[in-house]
Amino acid sequence: MPTLLSIEGIAMLFTALAFDFIPPIFIFLLDLNPFLPGAGEFISPVIDVFATITLGGWMFLRSGGQGIGGKLTQFIKKRGALIGLEYVPILGEGPWWTINVFMFLKK
């Protein structure tokens, strides 16, 4: 199990930071483009899905999850709310991946 100060933990924390803070900047810059107004709003869900697969999958596998059943239900109960917040339009801009990974590494 990775810890907060392990190489794996630090790498995943920086990955979470990137998923939390780079997309809003990217979306803002896309929205400034006069030829593609609102294009950033279409990119954001794609980034969220990729982050869910990457970080959510990593947390699930590193927590001992191996299949669909009790482990998945337990994982969704612990992590599902913070993952779900990423998909809410305005609230999704918060640092939910960073908080989720930090809480995962601190346990």
N, C-alpha and C positions, 0 to 999 in steps of 0.2 A: 504494500500500500504506500503510495507516494505521500510525502509530507510537504509542508509549506516551503521548507528550505532545501528540498531535494532538487536535483537538476530537472527531473520530470515535472515536479510541482511548479518550479519557477517558469519553465517553458510553457506549461499550460496556463499559468496565470498571465503571462505576457500574451499568449494567444487570445485569452478571454478579453484582456484589455484592448487588443487590436479589434476584436469583433464588436466591442462596445463603443469605441471612440473613433475608429476610422470611418465606418459607414455614415454617421451623421455629417461628417465633414465632406465625404464623397457626395452624399445626397444634396447637401447645400450647394456644392460647386456645380452639380448637374442642374439644379433648379435655377441657377443663374444664367444658364445657357438659353438665349432667346429662341433658338430653333427647336429645343426639346423641353418645353416647360413641363414640370411635373415628372420628368423621367426618373428622378431619384426615388419617387414613391413606388415605382415598379421594380427597382433594383433592390430595395430594402428587404422585401420578403424572400428574395433569392438568397441574400446574404444570411438572413435568419435561418432558413432551412439548412444551408451549409454549416452554419454554426451549431445548429441542433444536432446534425449528424456527427460533426467533428467532436464538439465538447460533450454533448449529451451521451454519445456513444462511448467516448473515453471514460466518462464518470460511471456509466453503467457497467462497462467491462471491468474497470478497476475496482468497483465495489463488489465484485463477485457474481455479477449477473451473467447467466449463461443461456437463458432461454425465456420463452414466454410462460409466465406463470406467477408464482408468488414473488419472485425476485423483481420482476418488472412492475408489479403492482406496488411493491414496497418502494421501489425507485421513484415511481410517479408520485406517490404520496409525499416523499421527501423533497424531490426536485421539480415536480411538475408545475407548481405555482410560479416559480421564478422563470422557468423556461417559457411558460405561457405568457408571462408579462412581455416577453420580447416581441410577441405578435400583436399586441395592443397598439394601435397607431401612435398615440402621443406618449404613452407610458413606455413603449418599446425603446425609446431613446435613452432610458436610464442604464446604469451600469449593472444590469441583471446578470450577465454572464460572469463578470468579475466577482460579484457577490456570491454567486452560486459555486464557482470554482474555489473561492476562498473558504467558504463554509465546508465544502467537500474535503479540502486539504487539512482543515483545522480539526476535524473529528477524530 
